[in-house]
Amino acid sequence: MISGQPKKLLHGFRLLSATLTRIGSLYARWAPDPHQKHDHNNHQSTQSIALSPIQTNPADNPDPCDGLEMDAVALNEEGVPYFFKGDYVFKGFGGQAKMINKSFPEVDNHHQMDHIDAAFRMHHDDDPTHNNIFFILDDMVYSYYQYKLEEGYPKNISEVFPGIPDHLDAAVECPKPECDEHSVIFFKGHDSYHFNVKTKAVEKKKFESMPNCTSAFRFMEHYYCFHGHMFSKFDPKTGEVHGKQPKDVRDYFMRCSSNNHTERERCSRVHLDAVTSDQAGHMYAFRGHYFLQKDKDGVLKADTIEHAFKELHSDVEAVFSHDDHLYMIKDDNVFAYTVGENHTLLDGYPKPLKEELGIEGHIDAAFVCEDHQHVHIIKGQHIYNVDMKASPRAATGKGKLLLLSKVNAAMCGPEGLKVIVGNNYYRYNSTMLFVAGRALPEQHRVSQELFGCDH
């Protein structure tokens, strides 16, 4: 499925594929037991052949760590997240793939199941202990309570949620006060439909800053729009996307083995959060929960930020190298670590950003260049200088970036200044040329030219 496209575009193909698979399974469901003896001369022998079920190979089951695009995500009645893909469900953050019809057989029996369009759990205001799980397939709604299909279901979506279109992409419950009224938000293409559970009124909105959701999820009172194997955290009232997005589902919602971290991070198309190089020629690149380290010989390794820099956990906003230390900015604090095999937090850190660098607010990037004394800090479309030898330190020399409205990360090295924007970077011979330039230089691909990815 192409991320961000309405699911119905592939519905015909997928339904045909599912039907062919189902027909094949009807013929292949039973097989003669080769160890069972029977009389070949007996005309009735075919009726006495022992039948044994064909066993599916677990190795053929989908693996969420392969970067799957989930069809739907919902909590069950006990609060365990269920991730749905095709005929399978992953129960919990580290669950193995199980057939959906083992837990919800009627969904398969009443419908030639291609995939679940949307799923969500909904509580009842008059009975907080009563939680239903709703499934939406094409134009039909299935409601389960304690894993049993409720009487009268499935029903047409127009009967259960009047005013809501069929062939949806995603849905999520939004209780008060997270939404103004107890609602269910349905997503189809670029549109969202806010269904008032009490009055059944529908308000149609466009969440301009959000991608098209292929599934949606409410967890710990936060809202997540899944698109492909990425997700974006959003405000259910406004659609505003929070923080540095999107992020990889596998880093937050799946317990994936670390064996493929290096390859995945090396070739990821998600922009870096921060990058720097130290005086020994080692490069550090941060993204979400992970970081890549490239030594002076070009050898790459990936690890979790929490493992190497345990006080940070994840989501570094900016990083720079100074005086054989790595300075990392997160929220309103600065963390300083030793450079070497083991990264140790320096005594007295973290320190408030205002106290350490004389600046406040969200920082997009920071880097140190030629003189190794001044830190250049990018905040929005402005760049500041901080003299690391001054006391107290202050952000001075405010300049305006004329050509770039957003910078994700930046670092200096032997080849000059590299400014990263999205999946690409621009190289400048000096900071002055970066600030004063009137045209963008040649664009380079981060994954290929910084990390040697071949695709």
MOGI-V244818 format. One record per residue. N is the residue number from 0. RES is the residue in one letter. PHI is phi in whole degrees, -180 to 180 (NA if undefined). Layout:
n->N res->RES phi->PHI
n->N res->RES phi->PHI
This chain:
n->0 res->M phi->NA
n->1 res->I phi->-81
n->2 res->S phi->-59
n->3 res->G phi->91
n->4 res->Q phi->-94
n->5 res->P phi->-58
n->6 res->K phi->-66
n->7 res->K phi->-68
n->8 res->L phi->-62
n->9 res->L phi->-105
n->10 res->H phi->-61
n->11 res->G phi->-60
n->12 res->F phi->-63
n->13 res->R phi->-68
n->14 res->L phi->-65
n->15 res->L phi->-62
n->16 res->S phi->-62
n->17 res->A phi->-64
n->18 res->T phi->-65
n->19 res->L phi->-62
n->20 res->T phi->-63
n->21 res->R phi->-66
n->22 res->I phi->-62
n->23 res->G phi->-61
n->24 res->S phi->-69
n->25 res->L phi->-66
n->26 res->Y phi->-81
n->27 res->A phi->-102
n->28 res->R phi->-65
n->29 res->W phi->-122
n->30 res->A phi->-139
n->31 res->P phi->-62
n->32 res->D phi->-79
n->33 res->P phi->-65
n->34 res->H phi->-89
n->35 res->Q phi->-88
n->36 res->K phi->-81
n->37 res->H phi->-152
n->38 res->D phi->-89
n->39 res->H phi->-68
n->40 res->N phi->-88
n->41 res->N phi->-87
n->42 res->H phi->-63
n->43 res->Q phi->-94
n->44 res->S phi->-63
n->45 res->T phi->-65
n->46 res->Q phi->-83
n->47 res->S phi->-105
n->48 res->I phi->-67
n->49 res->A phi->-69
n->50 res->L phi->-105
n->51 res->S phi->-130
n->52 res->P phi->-65
n->53 res->I phi->-71
n->54 res->Q phi->-94
n->55 res->T phi->-79
n->56 res->N phi->-88
n->57 res->P phi->-57
n->58 res->A phi->-67
n->59 res->D phi->-87
n->60 res->N phi->-70
n->61 res->P phi->-65
n->62 res->D phi->-116
n->63 res->P phi->-62
n->64 res->C phi->-79
n->65 res->D phi->-83
n->66 res->G phi->86
n->67 res->L phi->-71
n->68 res->E phi->-95
n->69 res->M phi->-74
n->70 res->D phi->-78
n->71 res->A phi->-160
n->72 res->V phi->-140
n->73 res->A phi->-158
n->74 res->L phi->-84
n->75 res->N phi->-85
n->76 res->E phi->-67
n->77 res->E phi->-94
n->78 res->G phi->89
n->79 res->V phi->-86
n->80 res->P phi->-72
n->81 res->Y phi->-114
n->82 res->F phi->-112
n->83 res->F phi->-108
n->84 res->K phi->-145
n->85 res->G phi->58
n->86 res->D phi->-86
n->87 res->Y phi->-116
n->88 res->V phi->-134
n->89 res->F phi->-105
n->90 res->K phi->-96
n->91 res->G phi->88
n->92 res->F phi->-77
n->93 res->G phi->-128
n->94 res->G phi->-74
n->95 res->Q phi->-82
n->96 res->A phi->-68
n->97 res->K phi->-126
n->98 res->M phi->-67
n->99 res->I phi->-62
n->100 res->N phi->-70
n->101 res->K phi->-73
n->102 res->S phi->-102
n->103 res->F phi->-133
n->104 res->P phi->-63
n->105 res->E phi->-65
n->106 res->V phi->-59
n->107 res->D phi->-79
n->108 res->N phi->-70
n->109 res->H phi->-86
n->110 res->H phi->-148
n->111 res->Q phi->-70
n->112 res->M phi->-66
n->113 res->D phi->-92
n->114 res->H phi->-164
n->115 res->I phi->-82
n->116 res->D phi->-74
n->117 res->A phi->-155
n->118 res->A phi->-150
n->119 res->F phi->-161
n->120 res->R phi->-97
n->121 res->M phi->-133
n->122 res->H phi->-93
n->123 res->H phi->-113
n->124 res->D phi->-61
n->125 res->D phi->-84
n->126 res->D phi->-150
n->127 res->P phi->-60
n->128 res->T phi->-83
n->129 res->H phi->-95
n->130 res->N phi->-122
n->131 res->N phi->-101
n->132 res->I phi->-108
n->133 res->F phi->-104
n->134 res->F phi->-118
n->135 res->I phi->-122
n->136 res->L phi->-126
n->137 res->D phi->57
n->138 res->D phi->-113
n->139 res->M phi->-116
n->140 res->V phi->-119
n->141 res->Y phi->-118
n->142 res->S phi->-119
n->143 res->Y phi->-116
n->144 res->Y phi->-132
n->145 res->Q phi->53
n->146 res->Y phi->66
n->147 res->K phi->-118
n->148 res->L phi->-66
n->149 res->E phi->-71
n->150 res->E phi->-60
n->151 res->G phi->93
n->152 res->Y phi->-96
n->153 res->P phi->-78
n->154 res->K phi->-127
n->155 res->N phi->-67
n->156 res->I phi->-60
n->157 res->S phi->-68
n->158 res->E phi->-83
n->159 res->V phi->-88
n->160 res->F phi->-130
n->161 res->P phi->-59
n->162 res->G phi->93
n->163 res->I phi->-99
n->164 res->P phi->-72
n->165 res->D phi->-92
n->166 res->H phi->50
n->167 res->L phi->-77
n->168 res->D phi->-99
n->169 res->A phi->-166
n->170 res->A phi->-157
n->171 res->V phi->-154
n->172 res->E phi->-77
n->173 res->C phi->-137
n->174 res->P phi->-77
n->175 res->K phi->-72
n->176 res->P phi->-93
n->177 res->E phi->-63
n->178 res->C phi->-117
n->179 res->D phi->-60
n->180 res->E phi->-133
n->181 res->H phi->-59
n->182 res->S phi->-138
n->183 res->V phi->-122
n->184 res->I phi->-100
n->185 res->F phi->-107
n->186 res->F phi->-118
n->187 res->K phi->-146
n->188 res->G phi->61
n->189 res->H phi->-86
n->190 res->D phi->-103
n->191 res->S phi->-125
n->192 res->Y phi->-120
n->193 res->H phi->-101
n->194 res->F phi->-98
n->195 res->N phi->-77
n->196 res->V phi->-62
n->197 res->K phi->-80
n->198 res->T phi->-95
n->199 res->K phi->67
n->200 res->A phi->-74
n->201 res->V phi->-122
n->202 res->E phi->-117
n->203 res->K phi->-93
n->204 res->K phi->-134
n->205 res->K phi->-119
n->206 res->F phi->-92
n->207 res->E phi->-63
n->208 res->S phi->-85
n->209 res->M phi->-97
n->210 res->P phi->-74
n->211 res->N phi->-71
n->212 res->C phi->-84
n->213 res->T phi->-91
n->214 res->S phi->-160
n->215 res->A phi->-138
n->216 res->F phi->-151
n->217 res->R phi->-107
n->218 res->F phi->-145
n->219 res->M phi->53
n->220 res->E phi->66
n->221 res->H phi->-120
n->222 res->Y phi->-121
n->223 res->Y phi->-131
n->224 res->C phi->-102
n->225 res->F phi->-90
n->226 res->H phi->-145
n->227 res->G phi->64
n->228 res->H phi->-97
n->229 res->M phi->-111
n->230 res->F phi->-143
n->231 res->S phi->-130
n->232 res->K phi->-83
n->233 res->F phi->-140
n->234 res->D phi->-88
n->235 res->P phi->-68
n->236 res->K phi->-84
n->237 res->T phi->-112
n->238 res->G phi->81
n->239 res->E phi->-65
n->240 res->V phi->-90
n->241 res->H phi->-95
n->242 res->G phi->66
n->243 res->K phi->-82
n->244 res->Q phi->-131
n->245 res->P phi->-83
n->246 res->K phi->-130
n->247 res->D phi->-81
n->248 res->V phi->-55
n->249 res->R phi->-67
n->250 res->D phi->-80
n->251 res->Y phi->-122
n->252 res->F phi->-117
n->253 res->M phi->-128
n->254 res->R phi->-90
n->255 res->C phi->-100
n->256 res->S phi->-63
n->257 res->S phi->-83
n->258 res->N phi->-60
n->259 res->N phi->-104
n->260 res->H phi->-61
n->261 res->T phi->-62
n->262 res->E phi->-64
n->263 res->R phi->-64
n->264 res->E phi->-69
n->265 res->R phi->-63
n->266 res->C phi->-106
n->267 res->S phi->-64
n->268 res->R phi->-95
n->269 res->V phi->-82
n->270 res->H phi->-64
n->271 res->L phi->-71
n->272 res->D phi->-84
n->273 res->A phi->-162
n->274 res->V phi->-155
n->275 res->T phi->-157
n->276 res->S phi->-133
n->277 res->D phi->-97
n->278 res->Q phi->-70
n->279 res->A phi->-83
n->280 res->G phi->92
n->281 res->H phi->-87
n->282 res->M phi->-109
n->283 res->Y phi->-124
n->284 res->A phi->-126
n->285 res->F phi->-115
n->286 res->R phi->-153
n->287 res->G phi->60
n->288 res->H phi->-89
n->289 res->Y phi->-121
n->290 res->F phi->-141
n->291 res->L phi->-106
n->292 res->Q phi->-119
n->293 res->K phi->-117
n->294 res->D phi->-82
n->295 res->K phi->-66
n->296 res->D phi->-92
n->297 res->G phi->88
n->298 res->V phi->-79
n->299 res->L phi->-105
n->300 res->K phi->-146
n->301 res->A phi->-120
n->302 res->D phi->-154
n->303 res->T phi->-78
n->304 res->I phi->-61
n->305 res->E phi->-63
n->306 res->H phi->-72
n->307 res->A phi->-89
n->308 res->F phi->-131
n->309 res->K phi->-60
n->310 res->E phi->-74
n->311 res->L phi->-91
n->312 res->H phi->75
n->313 res->S phi->-172
n->314 res->D phi->56
n->315 res->V phi->-75
n->316 res->E phi->-87
n->317 res->A phi->-158
n->318 res->V phi->-149
n->319 res->F phi->-147
n->320 res->S phi->-108
n->321 res->H phi->-153
n->322 res->D phi->55
n->323 res->D phi->61
n->324 res->H phi->-132
n->325 res->L phi->-100
n->326 res->Y phi->-105
n->327 res->M phi->-119
n->328 res->I phi->-108
n->329 res->K phi->-143
n->330 res->D phi->56
n->331 res->D phi->-108
n->332 res->N phi->-129
n->333 res->V phi->-117
n->334 res->F phi->-111
n->335 res->A phi->-120
n->336 res->Y phi->-124
n->337 res->T phi->-71
n->338 res->V phi->-98
n->339 res->G phi->152
n->340 res->E phi->-63
n->341 res->N phi->-117
n->342 res->H phi->-99
n->343 res->T phi->-110
n->344 res->L phi->-69
n->345 res->L phi->-69
n->346 res->D phi->-58
n->347 res->G phi->90
n->348 res->Y phi->-106
n->349 res->P phi->-76
n->350 res->K phi->-121
n->351 res->P phi->-59
n->352 res->L phi->-56
n->353 res->K phi->-63
n->354 res->E phi->-71
n->355 res->E phi->-81
n->356 res->L phi->-124
n->357 res->G phi->69
n->358 res->I phi->-145
n->359 res->E phi->-127
n->360 res->G phi->93
n->361 res->H phi->-68
n->362 res->I phi->-105
n->363 res->D phi->-88
n->364 res->A phi->-161
n->365 res->A phi->-150
n->366 res->F phi->-157
n->367 res->V phi->-120
n->368 res->C phi->-117
n->369 res->E phi->-52
n->370 res->D phi->-86
n->371 res->H phi->57
n->372 res->Q phi->-116
n->373 res->H phi->-102
n->374 res->V phi->-96
n->375 res->H phi->-98
n->376 res->I phi->-116
n->377 res->I phi->-104
n->378 res->K phi->-134
n->379 res->G phi->66
n->380 res->Q phi->-100
n->381 res->H phi->-120
n->382 res->I phi->-126
n->383 res->Y phi->-125
n->384 res->N phi->-115
n->385 res->V phi->-129
n->386 res->D phi->-82
n->387 res->M phi->-70
n->388 res->K phi->-93
n->389 res->A phi->-79
n->390 res->S phi->-147
n->391 res->P phi->-75
n->392 res->R phi->-81
n->393 res->A phi->-145
n->394 res->A phi->-86
n->395 res->T phi->-128
n->396 res->G phi->62
n->397 res->K phi->-58
n->398 res->G phi->-124
n->399 res->K phi->-109
n->400 res->L phi->-84
n->401 res->L phi->-87
n->402 res->L phi->-105
n->403 res->L phi->-121
n->404 res->S phi->-89
n->405 res->K phi->-150
n->406 res->V phi->-121
n->407 res->N phi->-89
n->408 res->A phi->-165
n->409 res->A phi->-159
n->410 res->M phi->-156
n->411 res->C phi->-107
n->412 res->G phi->-165
n->413 res->P phi->-59
n->414 res->E phi->-91
n->415 res->G phi->103
n->416 res->L phi->-94
n->417 res->K phi->-110
n->418 res->V phi->-111
n->419 res->I phi->-100
n->420 res->V phi->-130
n->421 res->G phi->63
n->422 res->N phi->-86
n->423 res->N phi->-123
n->424 res->Y phi->-140
n->425 res->Y phi->-118
n->426 res->R phi->-109
n->427 res->Y phi->-125
n->428 res->N phi->-75
n->429 res->S phi->-159
n->430 res->T phi->-65
n->431 res->M phi->-61
n->432 res->L phi->-67
n->433 res->F phi->-64
n->434 res->V phi->-74
n->435 res->A phi->-94
n->436 res->G phi->-61
n->437 res->R phi->-108
n->438 res->A phi->-148
n->439 res->L phi->-76
n->440 res->P phi->-75
n->441 res->E phi->-60
n->442 res->Q phi->-90
n->443 res->H phi->-123
n->444 res->R phi->-85
n->445 res->V phi->-61
n->446 res->S phi->-63
n->447 res->Q phi->-82
n->448 res->E phi->-91
n->449 res->L phi->-92
n->450 res->F phi->-120
n->451 res->G phi->72
n->452 res->C phi->-70
n->453 res->D phi->-97
n->454 res->H phi->-150
